Amino acid sequence: MPALQLQPKAITLEEYEALPEDIRVEVFDGIPYDMADPADDHQTISTELITMLNNYIKSWYL
């Protein structure tokens, strides 16, 4: 006999909007998934890439 697996419960837009602000979730097809905090390395690399892109784009207009 296969093990029982709970099916995740879909939430409505109203339920999503009613979540506390400190709860980090993404919703796909109505199913909420917990979001992890971004890693420091990820944030640093993202910031560097955005800065490089921004500087490159500005160089075309100055």
All heavy atoms as a GROMACS GRO file, in nm:
protein
  503
    1MET      N    1   0.084  -0.117   0.000
    1MET     CA    2   0.000   0.000   0.000
    1MET      C    3   0.090   0.125   0.000
    1MET      O    4   0.179   0.137   0.082
    1MET     CB    5  -0.090  -0.002   0.124
    1MET     CG    6  -0.168   0.125   0.143
    1MET     SD    7  -0.264   0.121   0.296
    1MET     CE    8  -0.425   0.119   0.228
    2PRO      N    9   0.068   0.218  -0.093
    2PRO     CA   10   0.150   0.339  -0.097
    2PRO      C   11   0.124   0.430   0.022
    2PRO      O   12   0.014   0.432   0.078
    2PRO     CB   13   0.110   0.407  -0.227
    2PRO     CG   14  -0.022   0.350  -0.264
    2PRO     CD   15  -0.030   0.214  -0.199
    3ALA      N   16   0.227   0.501   0.060
    3ALA     CA   17   0.214   0.595   0.172
    3ALA      C   18   0.125   0.712   0.130
    3ALA      O   19   0.124   0.754   0.015
    3ALA     CB   20   0.352   0.648   0.212
    4LEU      N   21   0.048   0.760   0.225
    4LEU     CA   22  -0.037   0.876   0.198
    4LEU      C   23   0.049   1.001   0.194
    4LEU      O   24   0.135   1.023   0.279
    4LEU     CB   25  -0.143   0.891   0.307
    4LEU     CG   26  -0.254   0.788   0.308
    4LEU    CD1   27  -0.346   0.815   0.427
    4LEU    CD2   28  -0.334   0.796   0.180
    5GLN      N   29   0.026   1.084   0.091
    5GLN     CA   30   0.095   1.211   0.082
    5GLN      C   31  -0.009   1.321   0.083
    5GLN      O   32  -0.106   1.315   0.008
    5GLN     CB   33   0.178   1.219  -0.044
    5GLN     CG   34   0.294   1.122  -0.044
    5GLN     CD   35   0.379   1.138  -0.169
    5GLN    OE1   36   0.340   1.204  -0.263
    5GLN    NE2   37   0.495   1.076  -0.167
    6LEU      N   38   0.012   1.418   0.170
    6LEU     CA   39  -0.081   1.529   0.176
    6LEU      C   40  -0.065   1.618   0.053
    6LEU      O   41   0.046   1.648   0.012
    6LEU     CB   42  -0.056   1.612   0.302
    6LEU     CG   43  -0.080   1.541   0.435
    6LEU    CD1   44  -0.042   1.632   0.550
    6LEU    CD2   45  -0.224   1.498   0.446
    7GLN      N   46  -0.174   1.655  -0.005
    7GLN     CA   47  -0.172   1.746  -0.118
    7GLN      C   48  -0.171   1.889  -0.064
    7GLN      O   49  -0.250   1.922   0.024
    7GLN     CB   50  -0.295   1.724  -0.208
    7GLN     CG   51  -0.299   1.588  -0.274
    7GLN     CD   52  -0.182   1.567  -0.367
    7GLN    OE1   53  -0.143   1.656  -0.440
    7GLN    NE2   54  -0.123   1.449  -0.363
    8PRO      N   55  -0.083   1.974  -0.118
    8PRO     CA   56  -0.081   2.113  -0.068
    8PRO      C   57  -0.212   2.182  -0.101
    8PRO      O   58  -0.275   2.155  -0.204
    8PRO     CB   59   0.035   2.176  -0.143
    8PRO     CG   60   0.071   2.083  -0.252
    8PRO     CD   61   0.014   1.949  -0.220
    9LYS      N   62  -0.254   2.270  -0.012
    9LYS     CA   63  -0.380   2.341  -0.029
    9LYS      C   64  -0.354   2.471  -0.105
    9LYS      O   65  -0.266   2.549  -0.070
    9LYS     CB   66  -0.440   2.374   0.108
    9LYS     CG   67  -0.570   2.453   0.100
    9LYS     CD   68  -0.613   2.498   0.240
    9LYS     CE   69  -0.736   2.585   0.237
    9LYS     NZ   70  -0.718   2.713   0.169
   10ALA      N   71  -0.430   2.492  -0.210
   10ALA     CA   72  -0.421   2.617  -0.286
   10ALA      C   73  -0.479   2.730  -0.202
   10ALA      O   74  -0.567   2.710  -0.119
   10ALA     CB   75  -0.497   2.604  -0.418
   11ILE      N   76  -0.423   2.851  -0.221
   11ILE     CA   77  -0.475   2.967  -0.150
   11ILE      C   78  -0.529   3.068  -0.251
   11ILE      O   79  -0.490   3.070  -0.367
   11ILE     CB   80  -0.368   3.033  -0.059
   11ILE    CG1   81  -0.252   3.089  -0.140
   11ILE    CG2   82  -0.319   2.936   0.046
   11ILE    CD1   83  -0.155   3.172  -0.056
   12THR      N   84  -0.617   3.150  -0.204
   12THR     CA   85  -0.675   3.254  -0.288
   12THR      C   86  -0.590   3.381  -0.277
   12THR      O   87  -0.503   3.393  -0.189
   12THR     CB   88  -0.818   3.288  -0.243
   12THR    OG1   89  -0.812   3.344  -0.111
   12THR    CG2   90  -0.907   3.164  -0.242
   13LEU      N   91  -0.616   3.475  -0.365
   13LEU     CA   92  -0.547   3.604  -0.360
   13LEU      C   93  -0.574   3.673  -0.227
   13LEU      O   94  -0.484   3.731  -0.166
   13LEU     CB   95  -0.592   3.693  -0.476
   13LEU     CG   96  -0.530   3.833  -0.480
   13LEU    CD1   97  -0.378   3.827  -0.487
   13LEU    CD2   98  -0.588   3.912  -0.596
   14GLU      N   99  -0.696   3.665  -0.179
   14GLU     CA  100  -0.732   3.727  -0.051
   14GLU      C  101  -0.652   3.665   0.064
   14GLU      O  102  -0.605   3.734   0.154
   14GLU     CB  103  -0.882   3.716  -0.025
   14GLU     CG  104  -0.968   3.799  -0.117
   14GLU     CD  105  -0.988   3.736  -0.255
   14GLU    OE1  106  -0.964   3.613  -0.273
   14GLU    OE2  107  -1.022   3.812  -0.349
   15GLU      N  108  -0.636   3.532   0.062
   15GLU     CA  109  -0.558   3.466   0.166
   15GLU      C  110  -0.411   3.506   0.158
   15GLU      O  111  -0.346   3.529   0.259
   15GLU     CB  112  -0.570   3.314   0.154
   15GLU     CG  113  -0.707   3.260   0.192
   15GLU     CD  114  -0.723   3.114   0.160
   15GLU    OE1  115  -0.676   3.068   0.053
   15GLU    OE2  116  -0.784   3.044   0.244
   16TYR      N  117  -0.359   3.516   0.036
   16TYR     CA  118  -0.220   3.558   0.016
   16TYR      C  119  -0.199   3.699   0.070
   16TYR      O  120  -0.103   3.726   0.141
   16TYR     CB  121  -0.183   3.550  -0.132
   16TYR     CG  122  -0.046   3.608  -0.162
   16TYR    CD1  123   0.069   3.536  -0.132
   16TYR    CD2  124  -0.033   3.734  -0.218
   16TYR    CE1  125   0.195   3.589  -0.159
   16TYR    CE2  126   0.091   3.788  -0.245
   16TYR     CZ  127   0.205   3.714  -0.215
   16TYR     OH  128   0.328   3.768  -0.240
   17GLU      N  129  -0.288   3.790   0.034
   17GLU     CA  130  -0.276   3.929   0.078
   17GLU      C  131  -0.291   3.944   0.228
   17GLU      O  132  -0.243   4.040   0.287
   17GLU     CB  133  -0.376   4.017   0.004
   17GLU     CG  134  -0.341   4.033  -0.143
   17GLU     CD  135  -0.445   4.110  -0.221
   17GLU    OE1  136  -0.560   4.123  -0.175
   17GLU    OE2  137  -0.410   4.158  -0.331
   18ALA      N  138  -0.358   3.847   0.293
   18ALA     CA  139  -0.378   3.853   0.438
   18ALA      C  140  -0.260   3.795   0.517
   18ALA      O  141  -0.257   3.807   0.639
   18ALA     CB  142  -0.506   3.778   0.475
   19LEU      N  143  -0.162   3.737   0.448
   19LEU     CA  144  -0.046   3.681   0.518
   19LEU      C  145   0.033   3.794   0.584
   19LEU      O  146   0.040   3.905   0.532
   19LEU     CB  147   0.045   3.607   0.419
   19LEU     CG  148  -0.007   3.478   0.360
   19LEU    CD1  149   0.088   3.427   0.251
   19LEU    CD2  150  -0.026   3.373   0.468
   20PRO      N  151   0.093   3.765   0.699
   20PRO     CA  152   0.177   3.867   0.764
   20PRO      C  153   0.292   3.908   0.672
   20PRO      O  154   0.341   3.828   0.592
   20PRO     CB  155   0.232   3.794   0.888
   20PRO     CG  156   0.142   3.678   0.908
   20PRO     CD  157   0.087   3.641   0.775
   21GLU      N  158   0.337   4.032   0.685
   21GLU     CA  159   0.441   4.084   0.597
   21GLU      C  160   0.574   4.013   0.613
   21GLU      O  161   0.655   4.013   0.520
   21GLU     CB  162   0.459   4.234   0.620
   21GLU     CG  163   0.344   4.315   0.565
   21GLU     CD  164   0.370   4.464   0.573
   21GLU    OE1  165   0.488   4.505   0.574
   21GLU    OE2  166   0.273   4.539   0.578
   22ASP      N  167   0.599   3.951   0.728
   22ASP     CA  168   0.727   3.884   0.749
   22ASP      C  169   0.729   3.741   0.695
   22ASP      O  170   0.831   3.673   0.701
   22ASP     CB  171   0.766   3.885   0.897
   22ASP     CG  172   0.666   3.809   0.984
   22ASP    OD1  173   0.548   3.799   0.946
   22ASP    OD2  174   0.707   3.762   1.092
   23ILE      N  175   0.617   3.695   0.639
   23ILE     CA  176   0.611   3.562   0.578
   23ILE      C  177   0.652   3.576   0.432
   23ILE      O  178   0.594   3.653   0.356
   23ILE     CB  179   0.468   3.504   0.586
   23ILE    CG1  180   0.421   3.491   0.730
   23ILE    CG2  181   0.459   3.370   0.513
   23ILE    CD1  182   0.495   3.388   0.810
   24ARG      N  183   0.759   3.501   0.392
   24ARG     CA  184   0.808   3.508   0.255
   24ARG      C  185   0.763   3.382   0.180
   24ARG      O  186   0.810   3.273   0.209
   24ARG     CB  187   0.960   3.519   0.254
   24ARG     CG  188   1.012   3.648   0.315
   24ARG     CD  189   1.162   3.651   0.323
   24ARG     NE  190   1.230   3.606   0.205
   24ARG     CZ  191   1.273   3.685   0.107
   24ARG    NH1  192   1.254   3.815   0.114
   24ARG    NH2  193   1.335   3.635   0.001
   25VAL      N  194   0.670   3.399   0.088
   25VAL     CA  195   0.625   3.287   0.006
   25VAL      C  196   0.612   3.332  -0.139
   25VAL      O  197   0.594   3.449  -0.169
   25VAL     CB  198   0.488   3.230   0.052
   25VAL    CG1  199   0.495   3.173   0.192
   25VAL    CG2  200   0.379   3.332   0.041
   26GLU      N  201   0.626   3.235  -0.230
   26GLU     CA  202   0.593   3.253  -0.370
   26GLU      C  203   0.474   3.161  -0.397
   26GLU      O  204   0.462   3.056  -0.337
   26GLU     CB  205   0.709   3.213  -0.460
   26GLU     CG  206   0.827   3.307  -0.452
   26GLU     CD  207   0.938   3.267  -0.546
   26GLU    OE1  208   0.962   3.146  -0.562
   26GLU    OE2  209   1.000   3.356  -0.602
   27VAL      N  210   0.388   3.201  -0.487
   27VAL     CA  211   0.269   3.122  -0.518
   27VAL      C  212   0.273   3.081  -0.665
   27VAL      O  213   0.286   3.165  -0.753
   27VAL     CB  214   0.140   3.200  -0.487
   27VAL    CG1  215   0.016   3.117  -0.522
   27VAL    CG2  216   0.136   3.242  -0.340
   28PHE      N  217   0.264   2.951  -0.690
   28PHE     CA  218   0.258   2.896  -0.825
   28PHE      C  219   0.132   2.812  -0.836
   28PHE      O  220   0.114   2.719  -0.757
   28PHE     CB  221   0.381   2.810  -0.856
   28PHE     CG  222   0.510   2.888  -0.854
   28PHE    CD1  223   0.594   2.880  -0.744
   28PHE    CD2  224   0.546   2.969  -0.960
   28PHE    CE1  225   0.712   2.951  -0.742
   28PHE    CE2  226   0.664   3.041  -0.958
   28PHE     CZ  227   0.747   3.032  -0.848
   29ASP      N  228   0.048   2.846  -0.930
   29ASP     CA  229  -0.078   2.774  -0.950
   29ASP      C  230  -0.157   2.766  -0.820
   29ASP      O  231  -0.220   2.664  -0.790
   29ASP     CB  232  -0.054   2.635  -1.006
   29ASP     CG  233   0.003   2.638  -1.147
   29ASP    OD1  234  -0.030   2.733  -1.222
   29ASP    OD2  235   0.080   2.547  -1.181
   30GLY      N  236  -0.151   2.872  -0.740
   30GLY     CA  237  -0.228   2.879  -0.618
   30GLY      C  238  -0.165   2.810  -0.497
   30GLY      O  239  -0.216   2.818  -0.388
   31ILE      N  240  -0.051   2.743  -0.518
   31ILE     CA  241   0.015   2.671  -0.410
   31ILE      C  242   0.128   2.758  -0.354
   31ILE      O  243   0.218   2.799  -0.427
   31ILE     CB  244   0.075   2.537  -0.458
   31ILE    CG1  245  -0.032   2.453  -0.527
   31ILE    CG2  246   0.141   2.462  -0.343
   31ILE    CD1  247  -0.148   2.412  -0.440
   32PRO      N  248   0.125   2.790  -0.223
   32PRO     CA  249   0.232   2.872  -0.164
   32PRO      C  250   0.356   2.787  -0.133
   32PRO      O  251   0.345   2.674  -0.087
   32PRO     CB  252   0.169   2.924  -0.035
   32PRO     CG  253   0.067   2.822   0.001
   32PRO     CD  254   0.018   2.762  -0.128
   33TYR      N  255   0.473   2.843  -0.164
   33TYR     CA  256   0.601   2.779  -0.135
   33TYR      C  257   0.685   2.875  -0.052
   33TYR      O  258   0.698   2.992  -0.087
   33TYR     CB  259   0.675   2.744  -0.264
   33TYR     CG  260   0.604   2.642  -0.349
   33TYR    CD1  261   0.513   2.681  -0.447
   33TYR    CD2  262   0.625   2.505  -0.330
   33TYR    CE1  263   0.446   2.588  -0.525
   33TYR    CE2  264   0.558   2.411  -0.408
   33TYR     CZ  265   0.469   2.454  -0.505
   33TYR     OH  266   0.404   2.362  -0.580
   34ASP      N  267   0.746   2.823   0.055
   34ASP     CA  268   0.834   2.906   0.138
   34ASP      C  269   0.953   2.952   0.055
   34ASP      O  270   1.007   2.877  -0.025
   34ASP     CB  271   0.885   2.828   0.259
   34ASP     CG  272   0.776   2.804   0.362
   34ASP    OD1  273   0.683   2.886   0.370
   34ASP    OD2  274   0.784   2.702   0.433
   35MET      N  275   0.993   3.078   0.076
   35MET     CA  276   1.111   3.133   0.011
   35MET      C  277   1.222   3.147   0.114
   35MET      O  278   1.200   3.200   0.222
   35MET     CB  279   1.080   3.272  -0.047
   35MET     CG  280   0.994   3.271  -0.168
   35MET     SD  281   0.954   3.436  -0.231
   35MET     CE  282   1.102   3.529  -0.208
   36ALA      N  283   1.340   3.102   0.077
   36ALA     CA  284   1.456   3.120   0.164
   36ALA      C  285   1.510   3.262   0.146
   36ALA      O  286   1.491   3.324   0.041
   36ALA     CB  287   1.563   3.018   0.127
   37ASP      N  288   1.575   3.312   0.248
   37ASP     CA  289   1.642   3.440   0.236
   37ASP      C  290   1.758   3.426   0.138
   37ASP      O  291   1.825   3.322   0.135
   37ASP     CB  292   1.695   3.486   0.372
   37ASP     CG  293   1.583   3.524   0.468
   37ASP    OD1  294   1.475   3.564   0.420
   37ASP    OD2  295   1.604   3.512   0.590
   38PRO      N  296   1.785   3.529   0.058
   38PRO     CA  297   1.897   3.520  -0.036
   38PRO      C  298   2.030   3.515   0.038
   38PRO      O  299   2.047   3.579   0.141
   38PRO     CB  300   1.885   3.646  -0.120
   38PRO     CG  301   1.799   3.739  -0.042
   38PRO     CD  302   1.713   3.655   0.046
   39ALA      N  303   2.123   3.439  -0.017
   39ALA     CA  304   2.257   3.428   0.044
   39ALA      C  305   2.334   3.558   0.021
   39ALA      O  306   2.310   3.630  -0.076
   39ALA     CB  307   2.332   3.311  -0.018
   40ASP      N  308   2.427   3.587   0.110
   40ASP     CA  309   2.508   3.708   0.098
   40ASP      C  310   2.585   3.711  -0.034
   40ASP      O  311   2.594   3.815  -0.100
   40ASP     CB  312   2.606   3.720   0.215
   40ASP     CG  313   2.535   3.753   0.346
   40ASP    OD1  314   2.421   3.804   0.342
   40ASP    OD2  315   2.595   3.728   0.452
   41ASP      N  316   2.643   3.597  -0.074
   41ASP     CA  317   2.717   3.592  -0.201
   41ASP      C  318   2.627   3.624  -0.318
   41ASP      O  319   2.666   3.694  -0.411
   41ASP     CB  320   2.780   3.454  -0.221
   41ASP     CG  321   2.896   3.427  -0.126
   41ASP    OD1  322   2.948   3.523  -0.068
   41ASP    OD2  323   2.933   3.309  -0.112
   42HIS      N  324   2.506   3.573  -0.316
   42HIS     CA  325   2.411   3.599  -0.423
   42HIS      C  326   2.380   3.748  -0.431
   42HIS      O  327   2.377   3.806  -0.540
   42HIS     CB  328   2.282   3.520  -0.398
   42HIS     CG  329   2.177   3.542  -0.500
   42HIS    ND1  330   2.080   3.640  -0.486
   42HIS    CD2  331   2.152   3.481  -0.618
   42HIS    CE1  332   2.001   3.637  -0.592
   42HIS    NE2  333   2.042   3.542  -0.673
   43GLN      N  334   2.357   3.811  -0.319
   43GLN     CA  335   2.327   3.954  -0.316
   43GLN      C  336   2.444   4.036  -0.368
   43GLN      O  337   2.427   4.132  -0.442
   43GLN     CB  338   2.292   3.998  -0.173
   43GLN     CG  339   2.162   3.940  -0.123
   43GLN     CD  340   2.042   3.988  -0.200
   43GLN    OE1  341   2.004   3.930  -0.301
   43GLN    NE2  342   1.983   4.095  -0.155
   44THR      N  343   2.566   3.999  -0.329
   44THR     CA  344   2.686   4.072  -0.372
   44THR      C  345   2.703   4.061  -0.523
   44THR      O  346   2.727   4.161  -0.592
   44THR     CB  347   2.812   4.017  -0.301
   44THR    OG1  348   2.794   4.034  -0.160
   44THR    CG2  349   2.937   4.089  -0.346
   45ILE      N  350   2.691   3.941  -0.578
   45ILE     CA  351   2.706   3.920  -0.722
   45ILE      C  352   2.596   3.994  -0.798
   45ILE      O  353   2.623   4.059  -0.900
   45ILE     CB  354   2.706   3.769  -0.755
   45ILE    CG1  355   2.833   3.705  -0.699
   45ILE    CG2  356   2.694   3.746  -0.905
   45ILE    CD1  357   2.833   3.554  -0.700
   46SER      N  358   2.473   3.987  -0.750
   46SER     CA  359   2.362   4.057  -0.816
   46SER      C  360   2.388   4.207  -0.821
   46SER      O  361   2.367   4.272  -0.923
   46SER     CB  362   2.231   4.030  -0.744
   46SER     OG  363   2.196   3.895  -0.753
   47THR      N  364   2.434   4.263  -0.710
   47THR     CA  365   2.462   4.406  -0.704
   47THR      C  366   2.572   4.445  -0.802
   47THR      O  367   2.562   4.546  -0.872
   47THR     CB  368   2.501   4.447  -0.560
   47THR    OG1  369   2.393   4.414  -0.473
   47THR    CG2  370   2.532   4.595  -0.551
   48GLU      N  371   2.677   4.365  -0.808
   48GLU     CA  372   2.787   4.393  -0.901
   48GLU      C  373   2.739   4.388  -1.046
   48GLU      O  374   2.774   4.474  -1.127
   48GLU     CB  375   2.902   4.294  -0.880
   48GLU     CG  376   2.977   4.314  -0.751
   48GLU     CD  377   3.050   4.448  -0.745
   48GLU    OE1  378   3.103   4.493  -0.847
   48GLU    OE2  379   3.052   4.507  -0.636
   49LEU      N  380   2.660   4.288  -1.080
   49LEU     CA  381   2.610   4.275  -1.218
   49LEU      C  382   2.518   4.392  -1.255
   49LEU      O  383   2.527   4.447  -1.365
   49LEU     CB  384   2.536   4.142  -1.236
   49LEU     CG  385   2.624   4.018  -1.239
   49LEU    CD1  386   2.537   3.893  -1.238
   49LEU    CD2  387   2.712   4.019  -1.363
   50ILE      N  388   2.433   4.431  -1.164
   50ILE     CA  389   2.343   4.543  -1.190
   50ILE      C  390   2.422   4.671  -1.209
   50ILE      O  391   2.394   4.751  -1.299
   50ILE     CB  392   2.239   4.557  -1.076
   50ILE    CG1  393   2.140   4.441  -1.082
   50ILE    CG2  394   2.168   4.691  -1.083
   50ILE    CD1  395   2.052   4.428  -0.960
   51THR      N  396   2.525   4.691  -1.126
   51THR     CA  397   2.609   4.810  -1.139
   51THR      C  398   2.681   4.812  -1.273
   51THR      O  399   2.685   4.915  -1.341
   51THR     CB  400   2.712   4.815  -1.023
   51THR    OG1  401   2.641   4.817  -0.900
   51THR    CG2  402   2.802   4.937  -1.033
   52MET      N  403   2.735   4.698  -1.314
   52MET     CA  404   2.804   4.690  -1.443
   52MET      C  405   2.709   4.719  -1.559
   52MET      O  406   2.743   4.794  -1.651
   52MET     CB  407   2.869   4.552  -1.460
   52MET     CG  408   2.986   4.529  -1.367
   52MET     SD  409   3.045   4.358  -1.367
   52MET     CE  410   3.101   4.341  -1.535
   53LEU      N  411   2.592   4.661  -1.555
   53LEU     CA  412   2.493   4.686  -1.660
   53LEU      C  413   2.451   4.833  -1.664
   53LEU      O  414   2.443   4.894  -1.771
   53LEU     CB  415   2.369   4.599  -1.638
   53LEU     CG  416   2.370   4.462  -1.699
   53LEU    CD1  417   2.252   4.380  -1.647
   53LEU    CD2  418   2.366   4.469  -1.849
   54ASN      N  419   2.426   4.888  -1.548
   54ASN     CA  420   2.386   5.027  -1.538
   54ASN      C  421   2.494   5.119  -1.596
   54ASN      O  422   2.465   5.210  -1.673
   54ASN     CB  423   2.356   5.063  -1.392
   54ASN     CG  424   2.289   5.195  -1.378
   54ASN    OD1  425   2.215   5.239  -1.467
   54ASN    ND2  426   2.311   5.261  -1.267
   55ASN      N  427   2.619   5.095  -1.560
   55ASN     CA  428   2.730   5.176  -1.612
   55ASN      C  429   2.744   5.162  -1.763
   55ASN      O  430   2.770   5.259  -1.834
   55ASN     CB  431   2.860   5.140  -1.542
   55ASN     CG  432   2.863   5.185  -1.398
   55ASN    OD1  433   2.792   5.278  -1.360
   55ASN    ND2  434   2.945   5.119  -1.317
   56TYR      N  435   2.728   5.041  -1.814
   56TYR     CA  436   2.737   5.017  -1.959
   56TYR      C  437   2.626   5.094  -2.033
   56TYR      O  438   2.652   5.161  -2.132
   56TYR     CB  439   2.728   4.867  -1.988
   56TYR     CG  440   2.729   4.836  -2.135
   56TYR    CD1  441   2.848   4.839  -2.206
   56TYR    CD2  442   2.612   4.803  -2.201
   56TYR    CE1  443   2.851   4.811  -2.341
   56TYR    CE2  444   2.614   4.774  -2.336
   56TYR     CZ  445   2.733   4.778  -2.406
   56TYR     OH  446   2.735   4.751  -2.540
   57ILE      N  447   2.505   5.084  -1.982
   57ILE     CA  448   2.392   5.154  -2.047
   57ILE      C  449   2.412   5.305  -2.042
   57ILE      O  450   2.390   5.375  -2.140
   57ILE     CB  451   2.258   5.112  -1.982
   57ILE    CG1  452   2.228   4.965  -2.015
   57ILE    CG2  453   2.144   5.203  -2.026
   57ILE    CD1  454   2.116   4.905  -1.936
   58LYS      N  455   2.456   5.356  -1.927
   58LYS     CA  456   2.479   5.500  -1.914
   58LYS      C  457   2.588   5.547  -2.011
   58LYS      O  458   2.581   5.659  -2.060
   58LYS     CB  459   2.520   5.535  -1.771
   58LYS     CG  460   2.404   5.540  -1.675
   58LYS     CD  461   2.454   5.582  -1.536
   58LYS     CE  462   2.341   5.595  -1.439
   58LYS     NZ  463   2.390   5.636  -1.307
   59SER      N  464   2.687   5.464  -2.038
   59SER     CA  465   2.795   5.504  -2.128
   59SER      C  466   2.745   5.530  -2.270
   59SER      O  467   2.806   5.604  -2.345
   59SER     CB  468   2.906   5.399  -2.130
   59SER     OG  469   2.867   5.284  -2.203
   60TRP      N  470   2.633   5.474  -2.307
   60TRP     CA  471   2.576   5.495  -2.440
   60TRP      C  472   2.503   5.629  -2.450
   60TRP      O  473   2.478   5.680  -2.557
   60TRP     CB  474   2.481   5.382  -2.476
   60TRP     CG  475   2.555   5.259  -2.517
   60TRP    CD1  476   2.593   5.156  -2.435
   60TRP    CD2  477   2.603   5.227  -2.647
   60TRP    NE1  478   2.660   5.062  -2.507
   60TRP    CE2  479   2.667   5.102  -2.639
   60TRP    CE3  480   2.595   5.291  -2.770
   60TRP    CZ2  481   2.726   5.042  -2.748
   60TRP    CZ3  482   2.654   5.230  -2.880
   60TRP    CH2  483   2.719   5.107  -2.868
   61TYR      N  484   2.462   5.682  -2.336
   61TYR     CA  485   2.383   5.806  -2.336
   61TYR      C  486   2.460   5.928  -2.291
   61TYR      O  487   2.407   6.038  -2.290
   61TYR     CB  488   2.260   5.788  -2.248
   61TYR     CG  489   2.164   5.685  -2.303
   61TYR    CD1  490   2.158   5.557  -2.249
   61TYR    CD2  491   2.083   5.716  -2.411
   61TYR    CE1  492   2.071   5.462  -2.301
   61TYR    CE2  493   1.998   5.620  -2.465
   61TYR     CZ  494   1.993   5.494  -2.409
   61TYR     OH  495   1.910   5.401  -2.461
   62LEU      N  496   2.584   5.912  -2.249
   62LEU     CA  497   2.663   6.027  -2.200
   62LEU      C  498   2.768   6.066  -2.299
   62LEU      O  499   2.819   6.004  -2.378
   62LEU     CB  500   2.725   5.996  -2.064
   62LEU     CG  501   2.626   5.968  -1.952
   62LEU    CD1  502   2.701   5.934  -1.825
   62LEU    CD2  503   2.535   6.086  -1.926
   0.00000   0.00000   0.00000
